[in-house]
Amino acid sequence: MNDIRIQRLLKAAQLDEVVELQKTYWGQDAGNLVPRHMLYSLALHGGHVLGAYDDEKLVGFVMGFIGTDIDMDDRHARPAMANLLIMSKRMVVLSGYRGRSIGYRLKLAQRDIAMKQAIRLITWTFDPLLAANAHLNIRKLGAVAQVFSANYFGLTKGDPLRSDRLVIEWWVTQQRVKARVRGAGSQLTLQQYLEVRAPIVNRAIAAGDWLQPRPMTAAPGSTFALMEIPSDFIQLEAAERGLADEWRWHIREVFTQLFAAGYIITDFVSDDSTGRWRSYYLLSHHFDEVHRQN
């Protein structure tokens, strides 16, 4: 990991590399790519483009820009500067370099920028069925989530179901995030959560190679709740598209009910005690605002 360096990118040639790197994940369609001129303007005016290099080879990047979450139609909304945040976008690491904490280091570099700019919140979105992303975002970085957005990108063509996203809140100055950065992350296991009577609200059925979603039980009144997702959704989707779609419809329903009942995602755990990997979001009921922001 130490041979990978992280640096800000401002030169045209570097940003051209970023455009090419985007294609490894988002394909050749220009509509899915952030062009060089936009990257340059963004990086020059308060935003950033960060690259991860192995010697002279760009192997990963992330971009971010300063934004706000105010409702522009609310005439009583506070000034935008009172709600500043960094919107993080487009993080990608070449497949051969995954598993080397490069994404984690890119996020920590974003945190450094946020703290220099006196901005407490970094936000981004991710596909909630990708367990590896959930592990990084929730377990390692200490972010939380309390918003599920169906068809986040507002697609009217293609497959809007695959546009569903969780909205991440990473309060970079809070104590739980500081602890994760020091390496004192959550060590709680699935068994420990079960011991404090955290129910699994959608315990899946193990059938052959894949897990089958099962209807959610009623929203629990417990302090904690566990929600199961497949541990390797990418492989499942490649092998069983119909089952993958069942999972997508399923989590729409479960997240909608749990968030409406006052739960917030605060951890992510994986476990192989049953002989196969199982993965779960841990949700906390009415998670204290102080824990997220201080």
C-alpha positions in Angstrom: 0.0 0.0 0.0 2.8 2.4 0.8 4.0 2.4 -2.8 0.8 4.1 -3.9 0.8 7.9 -3.7 -2.2 10.1 -3.6 -2.0 13.6 -5.1 -4.2 16.4 -6.4 -4.6 16.5 -10.2 -4.6 19.9 -12.1 -2.7 19.3 -15.3 -4.5 18.6 -18.5 -2.6 15.4 -19.2 -3.5 14.1 -15.7 -7.2 14.9 -16.2 -7.1 13.2 -19.6 -6.0 10.1 -17.7 -9.0 10.5 -15.3 -11.3 10.5 -18.3 -9.8 7.3 -19.6 -10.0 5.7 -16.2 -13.7 6.5 -15.9 -14.2 4.4 -19.1 -13.0 1.2 -17.3 -16.1 1.4 -15.1 -18.7 3.5 -16.9 -17.9 2.6 -20.5 -17.5 4.6 -23.6 -20.8 6.6 -23.6 -19.8 10.2 -23.3 -23.0 10.9 -21.4 -21.6 8.9 -18.5 -18.2 10.6 -18.4 -17.1 13.8 -16.7 -15.0 15.6 -19.4 -11.6 17.1 -18.9 -12.8 20.8 -19.1 -15.3 20.1 -16.3 -12.8 18.3 -14.1 -10.4 21.3 -14.5 -13.0 23.9 -13.6 -14.1 21.9 -10.6 -10.5 21.4 -9.4 -9.6 25.0 -9.8 -12.6 26.5 -8.0 -12.9 24.9 -4.6 -13.4 21.3 -5.7 -10.7 18.6 -6.2 -9.7 15.7 -8.3 -7.5 13.2 -6.4 -5.5 10.5 -8.1 -3.8 7.3 -6.8 -0.6 6.5 -8.6 1.5 3.3 -8.8 4.8 4.9 -10.0 3.5 6.9 -13.0 0.4 4.8 -13.6 -3.0 6.3 -12.5 -4.8 3.4 -10.8 -7.6 5.2 -9.0 -9.3 8.6 -8.5 -12.0 10.4 -6.8 -13.5 13.9 -7.3 -15.5 16.2 -5.1 -17.0 19.6 -5.1 -18.5 22.0 -2.6 -22.2 22.0 -2.5 -25.2 22.6 -0.2 -28.3 20.7 0.8 -30.7 23.6 1.2 -34.1 23.6 -0.5 -33.9 26.3 -3.1 -37.7 26.7 -3.1 -37.9 27.2 0.7 -37.8 31.0 1.3 -37.1 30.3 5.0 -34.1 28.2 4.3 -30.8 29.1 6.0 -28.1 30.7 3.8 -26.2 28.2 1.7 -23.0 28.7 3.6 -24.7 27.4 6.7 -25.2 24.0 5.0 -22.0 23.5 3.1 -20.9 20.0 2.2 -18.5 18.2 -0.1 -20.3 16.0 -2.7 -17.9 13.1 -3.5 -18.3 11.5 -6.9 -16.8 9.0 -9.3 -14.4 7.1 -7.1 -13.0 4.2 -9.1 -10.0 1.9 -8.6 -8.6 -0.4 -11.3 -9.7 -4.0 -10.6 -6.2 -5.3 -10.2 -5.5 -2.8 -7.4 -8.6 -3.4 -5.4 -8.2 -4.8 -1.9 -5.2 -2.6 -1.2 -7.0 0.2 0.7 -6.6 2.7 -2.2 -10.2 3.7 -2.0 -9.9 4.2 1.8 -6.8 6.4 1.3 -8.6 8.5 -1.3 -11.5 9.1 1.1 -9.1 10.0 3.9 -7.4 12.5 1.5 -10.9 14.0 0.8 -11.4 14.2 4.6 -8.2 16.2 4.9 -9.5 18.7 2.3 -12.8 19.0 4.0 -11.2 19.8 7.3 -8.9 22.4 5.7 -12.0 24.0 4.2 -13.8 23.8 7.6 -16.6 21.6 6.1 -17.9 18.9 8.4 -19.9 16.8 6.0 -18.9 14.8 2.9 -21.7 13.0 1.2 -22.0 10.5 -1.7 -24.2 7.7 -3.0 -23.6 4.0 -3.6 -25.5 0.9 -4.7 -26.7 -0.6 -1.4 -26.4 -4.1 -2.7 -22.6 -3.9 -3.0 -21.3 -5.4 0.2 -17.6 -4.3 -0.4 -18.7 -0.7 -0.8 -20.9 -0.9 2.3 -18.0 -2.3 4.3 -15.8 0.6 3.3 -18.3 3.4 3.7 -20.0 2.3 6.9 -17.7 -0.1 8.7 -14.2 1.4 7.9 -15.0 5.1 7.4 -17.7 5.4 10.1 -20.3 7.0 7.8 -24.0 6.7 8.3 -27.1 6.6 6.0 -30.7 7.5 6.6 -31.9 8.1 3.0 -32.7 5.6 0.3 -33.3 7.1 -3.1 -35.2 5.1 -5.7 -33.9 5.8 -9.2 -31.5 8.5 -7.8 -30.4 9.6 -11.2 -33.9 10.0 -12.5 -33.5 7.6 -15.5 -36.4 7.2 -17.9 -34.6 4.8 -20.2 -32.5 1.7 -19.6 -32.9 0.2 -16.2 -34.0 2.7 -13.5 -34.0 -0.1 -10.9 -30.2 -0.1 -11.0 -30.1 3.6 -10.2 -31.3 3.0 -6.6 -28.8 4.5 -4.1 -28.1 5.0 -0.4 -27.1 8.5 0.5 -24.0 8.5 2.7 -23.3 11.1 5.4 -19.7 11.3 6.6 -19.4 13.7 9.4 -15.6 14.1 9.3 -15.0 15.7 12.7 -17.2 13.5 14.8 -15.6 11.2 17.4 -16.7 7.9 15.8 -15.0 9.0 12.5 -11.9 10.1 14.3 -11.8 6.7 16.0 -12.1 4.9 12.6 -9.3 7.0 11.2 -7.0 6.0 14.1 -7.7 2.4 13.4 -10.1 1.9 16.3 -13.0 0.9 14.1 -16.1 -1.1 15.1 -15.1 -4.6 16.2 -18.6 -5.8 17.0 -19.6 -9.1 15.4 -22.9 -10.4 14.1 -23.1 -12.6 17.1 -22.6 -9.7 19.5 -25.4 -7.8 17.8 -27.6 -10.9 18.0 -26.8 -11.1 21.7 -28.3 -7.7 22.3 -31.4 -8.9 20.5 -31.0 -7.1 17.2 -33.5 -9.0 15.0 -32.7 -9.9 11.4 -35.7 -8.3 9.8 -35.4 -10.1 6.4 -33.5 -13.3 7.1 -32.8 -14.7 3.6 -33.3 -18.4 2.5 -30.1 -20.2 1.5 -31.0 -22.1 -1.6 -28.2 -23.5 -3.7 -25.5 -21.0 -4.7 -27.6 -17.9 -3.9 -29.7 -16.4 -1.2 -33.4 -15.8 -1.8 -34.9 -12.7 -0.3 -37.8 -13.2 2.1 -40.5 -10.7 3.0 -39.6 -8.3 5.8 -41.1 -8.9 9.2 -42.9 -5.9 10.8 -40.5 -3.0 11.6 -39.1 -3.9 15.0 -39.3 -1.8 18.1 -35.8 -2.7 19.1 -32.8 -0.4 19.5 -31.0 -2.3 16.7 -32.0 -4.1 13.6 -30.1 -6.2 11.1 -30.9 -6.2 7.3 -29.4 -8.9 5.1 -28.0 -8.5 1.6 -26.1 -10.9 -0.7 -22.4 -11.0 0.0 -21.5 -11.0 -3.7 -24.3 -9.3 -5.6 -22.2 -8.8 -8.7 -21.7 -12.5 -9.2 -25.4 -13.1 -8.4 -26.5 -10.5 -10.9 -24.3 -12.0 -13.6 -25.7 -15.5 -13.0 -29.3 -14.9 -12.1 -30.7 -11.6 -13.3 -34.2 -12.3 -12.3 -33.1 -13.1 -8.7 -31.0 -10.0 -8.7 -34.1 -7.9 -9.6 -36.0 -9.6 -6.8 -33.3 -8.4 -4.4 -33.5 -4.8 -5.7 -37.3 -4.6 -5.3 -36.9 -6.2 -1.9 -34.4 -3.7 -0.5 -36.5 -0.8 -1.8 -39.3 -2.0 0.5 -37.2 -2.8 3.5 -35.1 0.4 3.5 -38.3 2.5 3.0 -40.0 0.9 6.0 -36.9 1.0 8.3 -36.0 4.6 7.6 -39.7 5.7 8.0 -39.6 3.9 11.4 -36.6 6.1 12.5 -33.7 3.7 11.9 -30.3 4.9 10.6 -27.5 2.7 9.2 -24.6 2.8 11.5 -22.6 -0.4 10.9 -22.0 -3.2 8.4 -21.0 -6.8 9.4 -20.1 -10.0 7.5 -20.0 -13.4 9.0 -19.3 -17.0 7.9 -20.4 -18.9 11.0 -23.1 -20.7 9.0 -20.5 -22.0 6.5 -21.1 -19.3 3.9 -20.6 -15.6 4.0 -23.6 -13.6 5.1 -23.7 -9.7 5.1 -25.9 -7.4 7.1 -26.5 -3.7 7.6 -26.8 -2.7 11.2 -29.5 0.0 11.8 -29.9 2.0 15.0 -33.2 3.4 16.1 -33.3 7.2 16.4 -29.5 7.4 16.3 -28.6 10.5 18.4 -27.8 13.5 16.2 -24.9 14.3 18.5 -23.2 11.0 17.6 -23.3 11.9 13.9 -22.2 15.5 14.1 -19.9 16.0 17.1 
